[in-house]
Amino acid sequence: MNTASQNLPRHLDILRERLLHPTDYEKAFHYFLEEFGGDADFIAMGEVEAAPLIVAVLSHIASKSLGKPVRVEGARLSLVRDHRFHHGSAAVDGRALVFFYFEDSNKGLVTIIPGADGGAGMARFSLPQNLPVNPAHN
C-alpha cells in the first residue's frame, strides 16, 4: 500500500481506468487513497501550483453538491508535470475536499468528506475545453 511512486505510470493507468468506468468510479477514490495517499515519494514528485481554474471548478462542484454557495479554502494543489496529473486537498464548509485530475483525458474526481448526506460525496468532472489548466503552460 502507498506504493504509487514505485511504478507511477502503472498506478496512474490503473487510477485512470477506474476513474473512467461508466458507473463505478468511486473505486478510483479508494485506489487513490490506498496507493497514493501517504506515499512521501509520490507527494515529493508534485510541484506546488495555484491552478485558479481548478479551484474555481472545485468551488462550483462543492456548491452544487452541498446545495449552497461555498468557497474552497486552504487549497494545496500539486502537479506531477511529467504525467500531467494534478492532485490536492482543501477545506470547504468545514469539510475535507480531495481531488485528482488527468489533463490528458480531461477527467477528474472530487470527494467531499462528509458529503451533504453524511457519507463521502463524489463527483467526476471535466474542465471547460480550450482553457489552459495552468496559464504558464501556454
N, C-alpha and C positions, 0 to 999 in steps of 0.2 A: 504494500500500500504506500501511497505517496511517493511513487517512483517515476512520475512522468518524465522527469529530466533525464533518466537513464536511456530512454528511447523516445524522445519528444515527437518525431514525425509519426511514429506508430500510435502513440497515445492521442495525438491531435486527430489523426484519421478516425480512430475509434470514437472519440468525442463528437466529431463532425457527423459521423454516420448515425450516432444516437440522436443528435440534435435534429437531423433531417428526417427522422422517422415520422411518418404522417400523423400518428396519433399518440405514440408513447415516448415523447421527447423528454419526459420527466427523468427517465433513466440517464439522460445526459447530465443533469444536475448532480445526481448521486455519483456518477462516474467522476465528474469534475472534483467533487469533494474528496472522494477516495484516492484518486491518483494525483491530483494537482495540489490540493489544499495541504498545507504544511510541508510541501517539498521545497526546502530552502533553496536548492539549486535552481529549480524552476522559477521561483519568485525572483531570484537574483538575475535571471535572464531578461526580465522586463525592464524597459525604460519608462520612467515616470512620465506621464503625459497629462495634459489638461483636457483634451478632447471635448470641447464645448458642445459639439453636435451630439455625441453620445450621451453626455449629461442631460442635454435638453430632451432627447428621446426617452431616456430613463425617467425623467421627471414626468413626462407626458404619460408614459405607461403606468407609473406609480399612481398618478392622479386618477386615471381611469380605473385602475384596479381597486383603489381604496374608496372610490366614489366621492372624492373631494379634492380640491386643489392642494397639492403638496410640493415641496421642494426637496431635491436631493442635496444632502449636506455632507460635508467631510469626505467627499469622494476621493478615493485612492485608486487611480487608474494606471494600468501598465500596458505597454505594447511590447510584444515579442516580435520585433521587426522582421527578422528573417522568415517568420511564418505568418506575418500579417494577422496576428492573433492578439486581441485586446481582452483584458480581464480586470476585475476590480471589485471594490466594495464601497459602500456608503451607508448613510443613515437616511431614513425617510419617515417622518411622522413617528419618531421613536422606535422604529423597526429597523432591522438589518436588511440591506439590499446587496445581493451578489449577482454579478453578471459576467458573461463572456460573449465574445463576438468574433466571427471569422469574416475578414474582409473579402476573401476570395469567393465565398458563397453568399455573402451579404445576409448572413443569418446569425442571430444571437439569442441568448436566453437570459432573462432577468428573473430573479427569485426574490420575493419579499417575505421575510420571516418575522413575526407571524403575518400571514395574509389577512385579508378582510374577514375571512371566515374562521380565523384562528389557526389554521394549518399554514403550510407554505403556499404562497400564491406564486404561480409561474406563468410567464408569457414568453412566447417566441416572438422575435421581432426582426425586421429588416430596416435599414436606414434608407432615407429618401435617395433615389437614384441621382447621379450626376453631381453629388456634393461630396467633396473630399472629407474623409473622417478626420484627417489632420491637415489643415491648410499648409503646413510645412512640407507636405508630400507633393505639392504642385510643382 
